[in-house]
Amino acid sequence: MAQDKDIFFMQMALKQAQIAYKKDEVPIGCVIVKDDVVIAKGYNKKITKNSALLHAEIVALKKAQKKLNDWHLNDCTLYVTLEPCPMCAGACINTRIKKIVFGAPDPKAGCCGTLYNLAQDARFNHRPQVVGGVLGQECGQILSNFFKSKRKEK
């Protein structure tokens, strides 16, 4: 069950997704929190930067590591509007993120429980806690609206 602070920080991630939407990017947003303080924000930049690597999570993880001057993010929670893909779930494992909180499940690439649960695979040396479905309807709606608008343009 989502805690009030999970909802609060997911609303901040949604604001990042709205920034992406306005920039004609796939609207996915992310914030990283340590000790109840946002230390990094990010949104999808795949289209504007022409890079499949620039998912919202990767953008925010890089900023958090720079802010803390450490690649370890042990005491941090990552909030993201869409369930992490294999690359982003793997990055969370590698950075030792303590907890992943996501909004909408991703039936096409979700690796925190939908298609696969990479984050909880016991074969890895680190397993972040995962909470899904926080503001899931709102997080899914912004994506649906974006893709509907794209279909109308064609």
N, C-alpha and C positions, 0 to 999 in steps of 0.2 A: 504494500500500500504506500502511496506517495505521501511524503511528509510535506508540510507547508513550505519548508525551505527548498525542497525539490521543485515544487510548483513555481516558487519565486524565481529560482535560477533558470528553470525551463522557459519562463516568460522572457528572460533576458536572451536566451538562445533564440527564441522566436523573433526577437527584435533584430538579431543578426541575420536570420533568414529573410526578414523583410528588406533589409539592406541589399541582400543578394538579389531578391526579386526585382527591386527597383533598378538594379544594374544588369538585368536580363540574364542573371545566373540562375541555375537550379537553386531554389530557395531552401538551403540547409544552413543552419546556424549552430554555433557551438560556443560554450563558455567553459572555462576551467576555473575551479574554485579551490582555494586552500584556506583553512581556518575561517570559513564563511565569508571570504573576501574573493571577488573575481580577480584573478591574476592574468587572464588572457581571454581574448575573444577572437572568433574567426567565422568566416562564412565561405561558402564555396567560391572558388576562383578558377575552376577548370576551363570555362569558356573564355573569360577575359584574358587569362594568362596562357591559354592553349596548352594546358598541362593536366593530364589525367591524375597527377599526384596531388593537386591542390584541393583536396576535400577540406571541408570546414574543420574537421578534427585535426588534420595534419597542420593546417595553418595555425590553429590555436595551440597545439602541442609545441610547435616550434617557438611560438611567442612565450609560452609558459617556461620552457627550458631556458630561454634567453633571460627572462625576468628573474628566475631563481639561480641562474648561472650553474645549472646542473641538469643533466639528462634524466636523472631520477625524479619522478613525480609521485613518490610513494604516498604522500599525505594529501593528494589532490583528487577531486571528483570532476569528471568530465560530463557535461550536459550537452546533449546533441539532439536536434529535432527529428532526425531519422536514424534508425538502427544502424550501427557501424557495419561497413562492408568488411571483407577479409583483410584488406590493407590497413584500414583504420583500427579494427579490432586487434590486429597484430601490433600496430604501433602502440596501442594502449598497454598491451602485454609487455612490450619491450621497454616502455618508459616507466613501467611499474605503477601505472595509475591505480589508485585504491578502489575507485568505484566509477562505473559507467551508468549514467542515467539517460535513457533515450525516450523520445516521444513516440513517433509512429513506427510500427514494424515495417521492415522492408522485405516483401515477398520475393524480390528478385536477387537481392545480394546480402540480406541480413545475416550477420555472423555472431549475433549475441542471443541466439535462441530461435530465430525463425527458420532459416535454412540449415544453419549449423550453429553450434555454440562454441566458437573458438575461444572466447574469453573464459570458459569454464572447463576446457579440456584439461584433464588431470595430467596429461603428458608434458604440459608446459611448466616451467619453473615459477610462474606467477599467474595467478588467477584473480582478476578484479571482480569485485561484487558487481552484479548487474541488476538494474531495476528498469523495466520497460513499461511503456504505455503512459508515461506522465504527460498529461495534456496531449495525448495521442490523437484525439480528434482534430484539435487545432493544428497540430503539427502536420497531420496528413492533409488537411484542407488547403493549406497554403501550397503544397505540392500539387494537389489536384487542380487548383485554380491556375497555377502556372502552366501546367501541361495542357489544360483546356484552352488557354489563351494562345498557346503555340499551334494547336490544331486549327484554330480559327484563322490564324494568319496565313495558312497554306491555301 
